[in-house]
Amino acid sequence: MSEALNVGKLRIGGGDPLVLIAGPCVIENYEHTLRLAESLQQIASRVGVGLVFKASYDKANRTSVSSYRGPGLEQGLEILDRVKQVTGLPLLSDVHDVSQVWPASEVLDILQVPAFLSRQTDLLVAVGETGRVVNIKKGQFQAPWDVTHAIGKVRSTGNHRILLTERGASFGYNNLVADMRSLVIMRKTGCPVVFDATHSVQLPGGAGDSSGGQRDFVAPLSRAAVATGIDALFWEVHDNPDCALCDGPNSLPLEDVEELLGKMLELDRVVKGQ
């Protein structure tokens, strides 16, 4: 069993009920971000699940140089801070280099290290030094046991507040595969384990100048992951995925969240004997 982490009023891990990390891939504007946060908060309240709201202020690894990246660090953090003041939800977003870490830590509850940066020593040490919860996304190029090195870099700062996220492994040209054994292996580190179902169905670069996705597989992969006893699910959610400015093809439609989430919680209770 993983160790439990406190994130605001939430507990993640330690055999506690499943937590949802959800929100749009990227901040499009304040009104849209707040609307999604409030909608997800209402769904979480009705279903009875803890919620962490996620949205990126900058998507630094877009396929094309012309792809929308977000409002940037300063404006993006301002938007997230306003959302937090209105909703009270704990927040998660990516940090991409050391210069972003301390400004982000003043707003975010969880600092996320993107999968492509999961070997970057300076970044891992910097996020650890903030004392914030750190979510390490396992690189698409890494075996599950390789995350112990990233964990060691964060823990070298004295920070043991670490989440580990599986988001699929490189399988072939423009494709990923989610290996459920990875979730079991990573739990042996003692860190709470998260399954990012929406990025696991991404087709990187599969649409030519952008990534494609297969959102039809979000539900079955989520069920499989919850059945292993994971601590949190990570879903990118949009109210109109086909018009989303980033990751629309693999985002879960907002209208589908409540029913699917209810099924995930039923399964979670069975698996954890609650």
C-alpha positions as CSV (number, residue, x, y, z in Angstrom):
1,M,0.0,0.0,0.0
2,S,1.2,3.5,-0.8
3,E,1.8,6.2,1.7
4,A,-0.9,8.8,2.0
5,L,-0.2,12.4,0.9
6,N,-2.2,15.4,2.0
7,V,-3.1,17.9,-0.7
8,G,-5.1,20.7,0.8
9,K,-8.1,18.9,2.5
10,L,-7.6,15.8,0.3
11,R,-5.7,12.6,1.0
12,I,-4.2,10.7,-1.9
13,G,-3.0,7.1,-1.3
14,G,-2.8,5.0,1.8
15,G,-5.7,2.9,0.6
16,D,-8.0,5.9,0.7
17,P,-10.8,6.3,-1.9
18,L,-9.9,7.2,-5.5
19,V,-9.2,10.9,-6.2
20,L,-9.8,12.5,-9.6
21,I,-7.3,14.9,-11.2
22,A,-9.1,16.6,-14.1
23,G,-9.4,19.6,-16.2
24,P,-8.6,20.9,-19.7
25,C,-5.3,20.3,-21.3
26,V,-4.5,24.0,-21.5
27,I,-5.9,27.2,-20.3
28,E,-7.9,28.8,-23.1
29,N,-9.1,31.8,-21.2
30,Y,-10.3,32.6,-17.6
31,E,-14.0,32.2,-18.3
32,H,-13.7,28.8,-19.9
33,T,-11.3,27.5,-17.2
34,L,-13.5,28.7,-14.4
35,R,-16.6,27.2,-16.0
36,L,-14.9,23.8,-16.3
37,A,-13.5,23.9,-12.8
38,E,-17.0,24.7,-11.4
39,S,-18.7,22.0,-13.5
40,L,-16.1,19.4,-12.4
41,Q,-16.5,20.5,-8.8
42,Q,-20.2,20.1,-8.9
43,I,-19.9,16.6,-10.5
44,A,-17.3,15.6,-7.9
45,S,-19.6,16.7,-5.1
46,R,-22.6,14.8,-6.5
47,V,-20.5,11.6,-7.0
48,G,-18.6,12.0,-3.8
49,V,-15.0,12.1,-4.9
50,G,-12.0,14.3,-4.1
51,L,-11.0,16.6,-7.0
52,V,-7.7,18.2,-8.0
53,F,-8.2,20.7,-10.9
54,K,-5.5,20.7,-13.6
55,A,-4.8,23.0,-16.5
56,S,-1.6,23.9,-18.2
57,Y,-0.5,27.6,-18.5
58,D,2.1,26.5,-21.2
59,K,2.3,23.4,-23.3
60,A,6.0,23.5,-24.2
61,N,6.1,20.2,-26.1
62,R,3.5,20.8,-28.8
63,T,4.1,19.0,-32.1
64,S,4.2,22.2,-34.2
65,V,5.8,25.5,-33.5
66,S,2.5,27.1,-34.6
67,S,0.3,25.1,-32.1
68,Y,-1.4,26.9,-29.3
69,R,0.6,26.7,-26.1
70,G,-1.5,28.6,-23.6
71,P,-1.3,32.1,-22.0
72,G,2.1,31.6,-20.5
73,L,3.5,31.6,-17.0
74,E,2.4,35.0,-15.6
75,Q,-1.1,35.2,-17.1
76,G,-1.7,31.5,-16.7
77,L,-0.8,31.5,-13.0
78,E,-3.0,34.6,-12.5
79,I,-5.9,32.7,-14.0
80,L,-5.3,29.6,-11.9
81,D,-5.1,31.7,-8.8
82,R,-8.4,33.3,-9.5
83,V,-10.0,29.9,-10.1
84,K,-8.6,28.7,-6.8
85,Q,-10.0,31.7,-5.0
86,V,-13.5,31.1,-6.4
87,T,-13.6,27.3,-6.1
88,G,-11.1,26.5,-3.3
89,L,-9.9,23.5,-5.4
90,P,-6.3,22.3,-5.1
91,L,-4.4,23.0,-8.4
92,L,-2.0,21.0,-10.5
93,S,0.0,22.3,-13.6
94,D,3.2,21.5,-15.4
95,V,6.6,23.2,-14.9
96,H,9.0,23.0,-17.7
97,D,12.2,24.6,-16.5
98,V,13.8,25.7,-13.2
99,S,12.8,29.4,-13.7
100,Q,9.1,28.5,-13.5
101,V,9.3,26.4,-10.4
102,W,9.2,29.0,-7.6
103,P,6.5,31.3,-9.2
104,A,4.4,28.3,-9.9
105,S,4.8,27.0,-6.3
106,E,3.2,30.1,-4.9
107,V,-0.1,29.2,-6.7
108,L,-0.1,25.4,-7.3
109,D,-0.6,22.7,-4.8
110,I,1.0,20.0,-7.0
111,L,3.9,20.7,-9.3
112,Q,3.9,18.3,-12.3
113,V,7.1,17.2,-14.0
114,P,6.1,16.4,-17.6
115,A,7.0,12.9,-19.0
116,F,9.5,14.2,-21.5
117,L,11.4,15.9,-18.6
118,S,11.3,13.1,-16.1
119,R,15.1,12.7,-16.2
120,Q,16.0,16.4,-15.9
121,T,17.9,16.5,-12.6
122,D,17.9,20.3,-12.1
123,L,14.1,20.4,-12.6
124,L,13.4,17.5,-10.2
125,V,15.6,19.0,-7.5
126,A,14.1,22.4,-7.9
127,V,10.5,21.1,-7.5
128,G,11.6,19.1,-4.6
129,E,13.0,22.1,-2.8
130,T,9.7,23.9,-2.9
131,G,8.2,21.4,-0.4
132,R,5.1,21.1,-2.6
133,V,3.6,17.8,-3.7
134,V,5.5,16.7,-6.9
135,N,3.8,14.7,-9.6
136,I,6.3,12.8,-11.7
137,K,5.0,11.6,-15.0
138,K,6.9,8.5,-16.1
139,G,8.6,9.1,-19.4
140,Q,7.2,7.4,-22.4
141,F,10.7,6.0,-22.9
142,Q,11.1,4.6,-19.4
143,A,10.5,1.3,-17.7
144,P,8.4,1.6,-14.5
145,W,11.4,0.7,-12.3
146,D,13.3,3.6,-13.8
147,V,11.2,6.1,-11.9
148,T,13.2,5.3,-8.7
149,H,15.9,7.6,-10.1
150,A,13.5,10.5,-10.4
151,I,12.2,9.8,-7.0
152,G,15.7,9.8,-5.6
153,K,16.4,13.2,-7.1
154,V,13.3,14.8,-5.5
155,R,13.9,13.0,-2.2
156,S,17.5,14.3,-2.1
157,T,15.9,17.6,-1.1
158,G,14.1,16.1,1.9
159,N,10.8,16.2,0.1
160,H,9.0,12.9,0.1
161,R,5.6,14.2,-1.1
162,I,5.7,12.5,-4.5
163,L,3.0,11.1,-6.9
164,L,3.9,8.9,-9.8
165,T,1.8,9.0,-13.0
166,E,1.6,6.4,-15.8
167,R,0.7,8.0,-19.1
168,G,1.6,5.2,-21.6
169,A,4.8,4.0,-23.1
170,S,6.1,4.5,-26.7
171,F,4.9,1.5,-28.7
172,G,5.6,2.4,-32.3
173,Y,5.2,5.2,-34.8
174,N,2.6,7.7,-33.3
175,N,1.3,5.2,-30.8
176,L,1.4,4.5,-27.1
177,V,0.5,1.4,-25.0
178,A,-0.6,1.4,-21.3
179,D,0.9,-1.6,-19.5
180,M,-1.1,-2.2,-16.3
181,R,1.9,-4.0,-14.8
182,S,3.5,-0.6,-14.5
183,L,1.0,0.6,-12.0
184,V,1.7,-2.4,-9.7
185,I,5.5,-2.0,-10.1
186,M,5.5,1.7,-9.3
187,R,3.4,1.2,-6.2
188,K,6.3,-0.7,-4.7
189,T,8.1,2.6,-4.3
190,G,5.6,3.6,-1.7
191,C,4.4,6.6,-3.7
192,P,0.8,7.0,-4.6
193,V,0.2,6.0,-8.2
194,V,-1.9,7.9,-10.7
195,F,-3.1,6.7,-14.1
196,D,-3.4,9.3,-16.8
197,A,-6.0,7.6,-19.0
198,T,-6.4,10.4,-21.5
199,H,-2.8,10.8,-22.4
200,S,-2.4,7.0,-22.6
201,V,-4.8,7.1,-25.6
202,Q,-3.0,10.0,-27.3
203,L,-1.4,9.4,-30.7
204,P,1.7,11.6,-30.5
205,G,2.1,13.5,-33.8
206,G,-0.6,11.2,-35.3
207,A,-2.5,14.0,-37.0
208,G,0.5,15.4,-38.9
209,D,1.2,18.8,-37.2
210,S,-0.6,17.8,-34.0
211,S,-1.4,14.8,-31.9
212,G,-4.3,12.5,-32.5
213,G,-6.1,10.4,-29.9
214,Q,-8.6,7.6,-29.3
215,R,-10.9,8.8,-26.6
216,D,-13.1,5.7,-27.0
217,F,-10.5,3.8,-25.0
218,V,-10.4,6.2,-22.0
219,A,-13.2,4.3,-20.2
220,P,-11.9,0.7,-20.6
221,L,-8.3,1.7,-19.7
222,S,-9.6,3.6,-16.7
223,R,-11.5,0.6,-15.5
224,A,-8.5,-1.6,-15.9
225,A,-6.3,0.8,-14.0
226,V,-8.8,1.3,-11.1
227,A,-9.0,-2.5,-10.9
228,T,-5.3,-2.6,-9.9
229,G,-6.0,-0.3,-6.9
230,I,-4.5,3.0,-8.1
231,D,-4.8,6.1,-5.9
232,A,-6.0,8.7,-8.5
233,L,-7.2,9.0,-12.0
234,F,-6.0,11.7,-14.4
235,W,-8.5,12.8,-17.1
236,E,-8.2,15.7,-19.5
237,V,-11.8,17.0,-19.8
238,H,-13.3,19.5,-22.2
239,D,-16.9,20.7,-22.8
240,N,-16.3,20.6,-26.6
241,P,-13.3,18.4,-27.3
242,D,-13.6,18.7,-31.0
243,C,-13.0,22.4,-30.7
244,A,-10.3,22.2,-27.9
245,L,-7.1,24.1,-28.6
246,C,-5.0,21.2,-27.4
247,D,-5.5,17.5,-27.0
248,G,-9.1,17.4,-28.1
249,P,-8.9,14.0,-29.7
250,N,-8.0,12.3,-26.4
251,S,-10.0,14.5,-24.0
252,L,-13.0,13.2,-22.3
253,P,-16.3,15.1,-23.0
254,L,-17.5,16.9,-19.9
255,E,-21.0,15.4,-20.4
256,D,-19.5,11.8,-20.0
257,V,-17.6,12.5,-16.8
258,E,-20.3,11.9,-14.1
259,E,-21.6,8.5,-15.3
260,L,-18.1,7.2,-16.0
261,L,-16.7,8.5,-12.7
262,G,-19.6,6.9,-10.8
263,K,-18.6,3.5,-12.3
264,M,-15.0,4.1,-11.4
265,L,-15.8,4.7,-7.7
266,E,-18.0,1.6,-7.5
267,L,-15.1,-0.5,-8.8
268,D,-12.6,1.3,-6.5
269,R,-14.8,0.5,-3.4
270,V,-14.8,-3.2,-4.4
271,V,-11.1,-3.3,-5.0
272,K,-10.2,-1.5,-1.7
273,G,-12.8,-3.4,0.3
274,Q,-14.7,-0.2,1.4
